[in-house]
Amino acid sequence: MSTLDARLDDLIRQIDGWMRPYVEQTGGPADRFYQMMAYHHGWVNADGSPLSPPARTGKRIRPILAILACEAYGGEAEDARGPAVAIELIHNFSLVHDDIQDVSDQRHNRDTIWKLWGPAQGINVGDALFALAQVALVEGTATHPRLADGVLLLNRTCVRLVEGQYLDLAMESAADVTYDQYEAMISRKTAALLSCSAALGAWAAGAPSDAIQRISDCIRELGIAFQLQDDLLGVWGDPKITGKPARDDVRSRKKALPMVQLVATATGSLRAELLQILHAAETPDEPTVDQLVGWMDEMGVHARVTQMVHERFDRAERLLGEAVPAGQDGPMRELFAKLRVRDY
């Protein structure tokens, strides 16, 4: 067992322990509202009764990155408390709102907030998580000599995050999406928050601005690699790993990387037929899904996307060696390796 393996469960419990005081506030007229937030995090049932053990609602990758980056630059895990809580609350704010916008009624095999309590309360829950993230960052790092820098970094990242969601929603109605458009979206929607996690961890440790920028650039590459891999698994992955039905991205005609690559590669009558399927009002039936995946295989999309995933992970690992002080990159490299093979 690696050093990181031995810590992961403890880190997740520690992070959840830090988060609970913000989410599980009780005893007032808004008690039920806080139970909704606790439900989203897997700590209670829909009726507010405690769950033991909690439901697994995520791997806490972002706050773990904040802690590991903080330690790599000479800080302690406790120094990353504010950034870890803030970044995880921002991540969950985005998920609650995404579920409403995508009309997704399940997340981690549980009913979503809006499905149980309606879109209006779902928006309310997301708004509260966003605001509580600001509170957590300031309270957790109140004595930091560059507190304003951390708050500015978090909020600039939030703007990038919602830019990415805008682009993602705009791409839903566009059949012909280029790779540059796709990367512009994922670099905001996925990579920006991961990058901010490590940057805030380094900031919490007192790292200088140039070091914060280097780790930010490195983890941005990791975030892009992570999303490319997620898109690969969305077509050819095991549902036990992805947590969603096989080929669901194809069924929903999502502008994920395999579909972007297929559209870019198809020509002539095949391209015309493909665009017709993507523009059709009705959801593709299973024979059509089979056909789309078959085209992807025939045209080398699977192999090409797999290569792109490996290249981005390799680049992220090279940048890590330049970003982190010598001899301090071990735990982060372990996390990179685990994310590459998705055994965590």
Secondary structure as a PSIPRED ss2 file (coil, helix, strand):
# PSIPRED VFORMAT (PSIPRED V4.0)

   1 M C   1.000  0.000  0.000
   2 S C   1.000  0.000  0.000
   3 T H   0.000  1.000  0.000
   4 L H   0.000  1.000  0.000
   5 D H   0.000  1.000  0.000
   6 A H   0.000  1.000  0.000
   7 R H   0.000  1.000  0.000
   8 L H   0.000  1.000  0.000
   9 D H   0.000  1.000  0.000
  10 D H   0.000  1.000  0.000
  11 L H   0.000  1.000  0.000
  12 I H   0.000  1.000  0.000
  13 R H   0.000  1.000  0.000
  14 Q H   0.000  1.000  0.000
  15 I H   0.000  1.000  0.000
  16 D H   0.000  1.000  0.000
  17 G H   0.000  1.000  0.000
  18 W H   0.000  1.000  0.000
  19 M H   0.000  1.000  0.000
  20 R H   0.000  1.000  0.000
  21 P H   0.000  1.000  0.000
  22 Y H   0.000  1.000  0.000
  23 V H   0.000  1.000  0.000
  24 E C   1.000  0.000  0.000
  25 Q C   1.000  0.000  0.000
  26 T C   1.000  0.000  0.000
  27 G C   1.000  0.000  0.000
  28 G C   1.000  0.000  0.000
  29 P C   1.000  0.000  0.000
  30 A C   1.000  0.000  0.000
  31 D H   0.000  1.000  0.000
  32 R H   0.000  1.000  0.000
  33 F H   0.000  1.000  0.000
  34 Y H   0.000  1.000  0.000
  35 Q H   0.000  1.000  0.000
  36 M H   0.000  1.000  0.000
  37 M H   0.000  1.000  0.000
  38 A H   0.000  1.000  0.000
  39 Y H   0.000  1.000  0.000
  40 H H   0.000  1.000  0.000
  41 H C   1.000  0.000  0.000
  42 G C   1.000  0.000  0.000
  43 W C   1.000  0.000  0.000
  44 V E   0.000  0.000  1.000
  45 N C   1.000  0.000  0.000
  46 A C   1.000  0.000  0.000
  47 D C   1.000  0.000  0.000
  48 G C   1.000  0.000  0.000
  49 S C   1.000  0.000  0.000
  50 P E   0.000  0.000  1.000
  51 L C   1.000  0.000  0.000
  52 S C   1.000  0.000  0.000
  53 P C   1.000  0.000  0.000
  54 P C   1.000  0.000  0.000
  55 A C   1.000  0.000  0.000
  56 R C   1.000  0.000  0.000
  57 T C   1.000  0.000  0.000
  58 G C   1.000  0.000  0.000
  59 K C   1.000  0.000  0.000
  60 R C   1.000  0.000  0.000
  61 I H   0.000  1.000  0.000
  62 R H   0.000  1.000  0.000
  63 P H   0.000  1.000  0.000
  64 I H   0.000  1.000  0.000
  65 L H   0.000  1.000  0.000
  66 A H   0.000  1.000  0.000
  67 I H   0.000  1.000  0.000
  68 L H   0.000  1.000  0.000
  69 A H   0.000  1.000  0.000
  70 C H   0.000  1.000  0.000
  71 E H   0.000  1.000  0.000
  72 A H   0.000  1.000  0.000
  73 Y C   1.000  0.000  0.000
  74 G C   1.000  0.000  0.000
  75 G C   1.000  0.000  0.000
  76 E C   1.000  0.000  0.000
  77 A H   0.000  1.000  0.000
  78 E H   0.000  1.000  0.000
  79 D H   0.000  1.000  0.000
  80 A H   0.000  1.000  0.000
  81 R H   0.000  1.000  0.000
  82 G H   0.000  1.000  0.000
  83 P H   0.000  1.000  0.000
  84 A H   0.000  1.000  0.000
  85 V H   0.000  1.000  0.000
  86 A H   0.000  1.000  0.000
  87 I H   0.000  1.000  0.000
  88 E H   0.000  1.000  0.000
  89 L H   0.000  1.000  0.000
  90 I H   0.000  1.000  0.000
  91 H H   0.000  1.000  0.000
  92 N H   0.000  1.000  0.000
  93 F H   0.000  1.000  0.000
  94 S H   0.000  1.000  0.000
  95 L H   0.000  1.000  0.000
  96 V H   0.000  1.000  0.000
  97 H H   0.000  1.000  0.000
  98 D H   0.000  1.000  0.000
  99 D H   0.000  1.000  0.000
 100 I H   0.000  1.000  0.000
 101 Q H   0.000  1.000  0.000
 102 D C   1.000  0.000  0.000
 103 V C   1.000  0.000  0.000
 104 S C   1.000  0.000  0.000
 105 D C   1.000  0.000  0.000
 106 Q E   0.000  0.000  1.000
 107 R E   0.000  0.000  1.000
 108 H C   1.000  0.000  0.000
 109 N C   1.000  0.000  0.000
 110 R E   0.000  0.000  1.000
 111 D E   0.000  0.000  1.000
 112 T C   1.000  0.000  0.000
 113 I H   0.000  1.000  0.000
 114 W H   0.000  1.000  0.000
 115 K H   0.000  1.000  0.000
 116 L H   0.000  1.000  0.000
 117 W H   0.000  1.000  0.000
 118 G C   1.000  0.000  0.000
 119 P H   0.000  1.000  0.000
 120 A H   0.000  1.000  0.000
 121 Q H   0.000  1.000  0.000
 122 G H   0.000  1.000  0.000
 123 I H   0.000  1.000  0.000
 124 N H   0.000  1.000  0.000
 125 V H   0.000  1.000  0.000
 126 G H   0.000  1.000  0.000
 127 D H   0.000  1.000  0.000
 128 A H   0.000  1.000  0.000
 129 L H   0.000  1.000  0.000
 130 F H   0.000  1.000  0.000
 131 A H   0.000  1.000  0.000
 132 L H   0.000  1.000  0.000
 133 A H   0.000  1.000  0.000
 134 Q H   0.000  1.000  0.000
 135 V H   0.000  1.000  0.000
 136 A H   0.000  1.000  0.000
 137 L H   0.000  1.000  0.000
 138 V H   0.000  1.000  0.000
 139 E H   0.000  1.000  0.000
 140 G H   0.000  1.000  0.000
 141 T C   1.000  0.000  0.000
 142 A C   1.000  0.000  0.000
 143 T C   1.000  0.000  0.000
 144 H C   1.000  0.000  0.000
 145 P C   1.000  0.000  0.000
 146 R C   1.000  0.000  0.000
 147 L H   0.000  1.000  0.000
 148 A H   0.000  1.000  0.000
 149 D H   0.000  1.000  0.000
 150 G H   0.000  1.000  0.000
 151 V H   0.000  1.000  0.000
 152 L H   0.000  1.000  0.000
 153 L H   0.000  1.000  0.000
 154 L H   0.000  1.000  0.000
 155 N H   0.000  1.000  0.000
 156 R H   0.000  1.000  0.000
 157 T H   0.000  1.000  0.000
 158 C H   0.000  1.000  0.000
 159 V H   0.000  1.000  0.000
 160 R H   0.000  1.000  0.000
 161 L H   0.000  1.000  0.000
 162 V H   0.000  1.000  0.000
 163 E H   0.000  1.000  0.000
 164 G H   0.000  1.000  0.000
 165 Q H   0.000  1.000  0.000
 166 Y H   0.000  1.000  0.000
 167 L H   0.000  1.000  0.000
 168 D H   0.000  1.000  0.000
 169 L H   0.000  1.000  0.000
 170 A H   0.000  1.000  0.000
 171 M H   0.000  1.000  0.000
 172 E C   1.000  0.000  0.000
 173 S C   1.000  0.000  0.000
 174 A C   1.000  0.000  0.000
 175 A C   1.000  0.000  0.000
 176 D C   1.000  0.000  0.000
 177 V C   1.000  0.000  0.000
 178 T C   1.000  0.000  0.000
 179 Y H   0.000  1.000  0.000
 180 D H   0.000  1.000  0.000
 181 Q H   0.000  1.000  0.000
 182 Y H   0.000  1.000  0.000
 183 E H   0.000  1.000  0.000
 184 A H   0.000  1.000  0.000
 185 M H   0.000  1.000  0.000
 186 I H   0.000  1.000  0.000
 187 S H   0.000  1.000  0.000
 188 R H   0.000  1.000  0.000
 189 K H   0.000  1.000  0.000
 190 T C   1.000  0.000  0.000
 191 A H   0.000  1.000  0.000
 192 A H   0.000  1.000  0.000
 193 L H   0.000  1.000  0.000
 194 L H   0.000  1.000  0.000
 195 S H   0.000  1.000  0.000
 196 C H   0.000  1.000  0.000
 197 S H   0.000  1.000  0.000
 198 A H   0.000  1.000  0.000
 199 A H   0.000  1.000  0.000
 200 L H   0.000  1.000  0.000
 201 G H   0.000  1.000  0.000
 202 A H   0.000  1.000  0.000
 203 W H   0.000  1.000  0.000
 204 A H   0.000  1.000  0.000
 205 A C   1.000  0.000  0.000
 206 G C   1.000  0.000  0.000
 207 A C   1.000  0.000  0.000
 208 P C   1.000  0.000  0.000
 209 S H   0.000  1.000  0.000
 210 D H   0.000  1.000  0.000
 211 A H   0.000  1.000  0.000
 212 I H   0.000  1.000  0.000
 213 Q H   0.000  1.000  0.000
 214 R H   0.000  1.000  0.000
 215 I H   0.000  1.000  0.000
 216 S H   0.000  1.000  0.000
 217 D H   0.000  1.000  0.000
 218 C H   0.000  1.000  0.000
 219 I H   0.000  1.000  0.000
 220 R H   0.000  1.000  0.000
 221 E H   0.000  1.000  0.000
 222 L H   0.000  1.000  0.000
 223 G H   0.000  1.000  0.000
 224 I H   0.000  1.000  0.000
 225 A H   0.000  1.000  0.000
 226 F H   0.000  1.000  0.000
 227 Q H   0.000  1.000  0.000
 228 L H   0.000  1.000  0.000
 229 Q H   0.000  1.000  0.000
 230 D H   0.000  1.000  0.000
 231 D H   0.000  1.000  0.000
 232 L H   0.000  1.000  0.000
 233 L H   0.000  1.000  0.000
 234 G H   0.000  1.000  0.000
 235 V H   0.000  1.000  0.000
 236 W H   0.000  1.000  0.000
 237 G C   1.000  0.000  0.000
 238 D C   1.000  0.000  0.000
 239 P H   0.000  1.000  0.000
 240 K H   0.000  1.000  0.000
 241 I H   0.000  1.000  0.000
 242 T H   0.000  1.000  0.000
 243 G C   1.000  0.000  0.000
 244 K C   1.000  0.000  0.000
 245 P C   1.000  0.000  0.000
 246 A C   1.000  0.000  0.000
 247 R C   1.000  0.000  0.000
 248 D H   0.000  1.000  0.000
 249 D H   0.000  1.000  0.000
 250 V H   0.000  1.000  0.000
 251 R H   0.000  1.000  0.000
 252 S C   1.000  0.000  0.000
 253 R C   1.000  0.000  0.000
 254 K C   1.000  0.000  0.000
 255 K C   1.000  0.000  0.000
 256 A C   1.000  0.000  0.000
 257 L H   0.000  1.000  0.000
 258 P H   0.000  1.000  0.000
 259 M H   0.000  1.000  0.000
 260 V H   0.000  1.000  0.000
 261 Q H   0.000  1.000  0.000
 262 L H   0.000  1.000  0.000
 263 V H   0.000  1.000  0.000
 264 A H   0.000  1.000  0.000
 265 T H   0.000  1.000  0.000
 266 A C   1.000  0.000  0.000
 267 T C   1.000  0.000  0.000
 268 G H   0.000  1.000  0.000
 269 S H   0.000  1.000  0.000
 270 L H   0.000  1.000  0.000
 271 R H   0.000  1.000  0.000
 272 A H   0.000  1.000  0.000
 273 E H   0.000  1.000  0.000
 274 L H   0.000  1.000  0.000
 275 L H   0.000  1.000  0.000
 276 Q H   0.000  1.000  0.000
 277 I H   0.000  1.000  0.000
 278 L H   0.000  1.000  0.000
 279 H H   0.000  1.000  0.000
 280 A C   1.000  0.000  0.000
 281 A C   1.000  0.000  0.000
 282 E C   1.000  0.000  0.000
 283 T C   1.000  0.000  0.000
 284 P C   1.000  0.000  0.000
 285 D C   1.000  0.000  0.000
 286 E H   0.000  1.000  0.000
 287 P H   0.000  1.000  0.000
 288 T H   0.000  1.000  0.000
 289 V H   0.000  1.000  0.000
 290 D H   0.000  1.000  0.000
 291 Q H   0.000  1.000  0.000
 292 L H   0.000  1.000  0.000
 293 V H   0.000  1.000  0.000
 294 G H   0.000  1.000  0.000
 295 W H   0.000  1.000  0.000
 296 M H   0.000  1.000  0.000
 297 D H   0.000  1.000  0.000
 298 E H   0.000  1.000  0.000
 299 M C   1.000  0.000  0.000
 300 G C   1.000  0.000  0.000
 301 V H   0.000  1.000  0.000
 302 H H   0.000  1.000  0.000
 303 A H   0.000  1.000  0.000
 304 R H   0.000  1.000  0.000
 305 V H   0.000  1.000  0.000
 306 T H   0.000  1.000  0.000
 307 Q H   0.000  1.000  0.000
 308 M H   0.000  1.000  0.000
 309 V H   0.000  1.000  0.000
 310 H H   0.000  1.000  0.000
 311 E H   0.000  1.000  0.000
 312 R H   0.000  1.000  0.000
 313 F H   0.000  1.000  0.000
 314 D H   0.000  1.000  0.000
 315 R H   0.000  1.000  0.000
 316 A H   0.000  1.000  0.000
 317 E H   0.000  1.000  0.000
 318 R H   0.000  1.000  0.000
 319 L H   0.000  1.000  0.000
 320 L H   0.000  1.000  0.000
 321 G H   0.000  1.000  0.000
 322 E H   0.000  1.000  0.000
 323 A H   0.000  1.000  0.000
 324 V C   1.000  0.000  0.000
 325 P C   1.000  0.000  0.000
 326 A C   1.000  0.000  0.000
 327 G C   1.000  0.000  0.000
 328 Q C   1.000  0.000  0.000
 329 D C   1.000  0.000  0.000
 330 G H   0.000  1.000  0.000
 331 P H   0.000  1.000  0.000
 332 M H   0.000  1.000  0.000
 333 R H   0.000  1.000  0.000
 334 E H   0.000  1.000  0.000
 335 L H   0.000  1.000  0.000
 336 F H   0.000  1.000  0.000
 337 A H   0.000  1.000  0.000
 338 K H   0.000  1.000  0.000
 339 L H   0.000  1.000  0.000
 340 R H   0.000  1.000  0.000
 341 V H   0.000  1.000  0.000
 342 R C   1.000  0.000  0.000
 343 D C   1.000  0.000  0.000
 344 Y C   1.000  0.000  0.000
